[in-house]
Amino acid sequence: MSMKEVALRSTIGGVSVEGKLHTLSVWFILALRLMIGLAFFQSGLSKVLSGEFSAVGYLQNAPAANGSPAAGLFAAMGENALFIDFVNVAVPWGEVLIGLGVIVGLLTRLAAFWGAFMMLLFYLGNWDISHGYINGDFAYMLVFLSVAAFGAGRILGLDSFVEEYDVGGQPLVERYPWTRYLLG
């Protein structure tokens, strides 16, 4: 087992931060990816298999009942029949597909982005700050963002193979650099 550390450095808006990761960190990054993927897959699969998922009651009532600052937005979404039909498919199947993508490490950054977006909406809809601003929805959002930032799909994931796929004599991500935003 390697005991080396990997140096990291990032600068955003003129502010730089540095750190070192132990090589064992890769196992914890993999664990985060598998945990969040399995949680989302199971949640979506239970909704799909029950065939009874409906977001209308939640959208129209829960955010207002818990004092969400976005209650009006959620109520408006809950009053639009076309939007409700979309959400009733998008939430369960989105959770299944996001979960699968993250578990197998395929299109991981894309899946993690949509997972983080869904968790942001859940955070706003399940608003409860009686114990502070950080709750499970917020924590899951940060896990999705971490999975994306770490390029966790490259760790025992299919993204590592897709990125190296030969396209005209070059690896896919070299020929099409924009794919780095979807893979990894």
QUIPEZI-V270998 format. One record per backbone hydrogen bond with DSSP energy under -1.0 kcal/mol. CO is the residue of the C=O (numbers start at 1). NH is the residue of the N-H. E is the energy in kcal/mol with one decimal. If there is no record, write none. Layout:
# QUIPEZI-V270998
co-><CO;CO>
nh-><NH;NH>
e-><E;E>
This chain:
# QUIPEZI-V270998
co-><4;6;8;10;12;15;17;19;21;22;23;24;25;26;27;28;29;30;31;32;33;34;35;36;37;38;39;40;41;42;43;44;45;46;47;55;56;57;58;61;62;63;64;68;70;71;72;73;74;77;80;81;82;83;84;86;86;87;89;90;91;92;93;94;95;96;97;98;99;100;101;104;105;107;108;109;110;111;112;113;114;115;116;117;118;119;120;121;122;129;135;136;137;138;139;140;141;142;143;144;145;146;147;148;151;152;158;159;162;163;165;170;171;171;172;176;177;178;179;179;182>
nh-><23;21;19;17;15;12;10;8;6;25;26;27;29;30;31;32;33;34;35;36;37;38;39;40;41;42;43;44;45;46;47;48;49;50;51;59;60;61;62;65;66;68;67;71;74;75;76;77;78;80;84;85;86;87;88;89;90;91;93;94;95;96;97;98;99;100;101;102;103;104;106;158;159;111;112;113;114;115;116;117;118;119;120;121;122;123;124;125;126;132;139;140;141;142;143;144;145;146;147;148;149;150;152;151;154;155;162;163;165;173;172;167;174;175;176;179;180;181;182;183;110>
e-><-1.7;-2.7;-2.0;-2.5;-1.9;-2.5;-2.2;-3.2;-3.1;-2.3;-1.2;-1.4;-2.4;-2.2;-2.1;-2.3;-2.2;-2.7;-2.6;-2.5;-2.1;-2.5;-2.4;-2.2;-2.8;-2.8;-2.0;-2.7;-2.9;-2.2;-1.4;-2.7;-3.0;-1.6;-1.4;-2.9;-2.2;-1.6;-1.2;-2.4;-1.9;-2.7;-1.0;-1.6;-2.3;-2.6;-2.3;-2.3;-2.2;-1.0;-2.5;-2.4;-2.0;-3.0;-2.7;-1.0;-3.4;-2.5;-1.9;-1.9;-2.4;-2.0;-2.8;-2.9;-2.5;-2.7;-2.6;-2.4;-2.6;-2.6;-2.5;-2.3;-2.7;-2.8;-3.1;-2.3;-2.1;-2.4;-2.8;-2.4;-2.5;-2.4;-2.1;-2.1;-2.6;-2.7;-2.4;-2.6;-2.9;-1.8;-2.4;-2.7;-2.0;-2.0;-2.0;-2.6;-2.3;-2.2;-2.7;-2.1;-2.7;-2.7;-2.2;-1.1;-2.1;-1.4;-2.3;-2.8;-1.2;-1.6;-1.7;-3.5;-1.3;-2.2;-2.9;-2.2;-1.9;-1.7;-1.5;-2.5;-1.7>
